[in-house]
């Protein structure tokens, strides 16, 4: 099993920045992809960004140029730097990890709330 714990959420004004962290523990050997998803009230969970073990990154169009995903394998942690935040970014942000290179993620964190005020 892999445990994921997110941190770094909070309340920020529009235009501000936050950095989310996701620490992985447990059977982390072989983790390939790590990603971030978010779910706003009344909406489905949506993809935000992901990063592979090789460092390839992918972003949703809505966050390209504003968010940056990175990973520190020495700390077993993935980060999501969020800049130029807008109220539409308000959501619970979830970290995810998987040992496969495609398909649904097997492991999920509990989520961290991000609220952007206008």
Secondary structure by P-SEA (a helix, b strand, c coil): cbbbbbcbbbbbcccbbbbbbbbbccccccccccbbbbbcccccccccccccccbbbbbcccccccbbbbbcccccbbbbbbcccccccccbbbbbbbccccccccccccbbbbbbcc
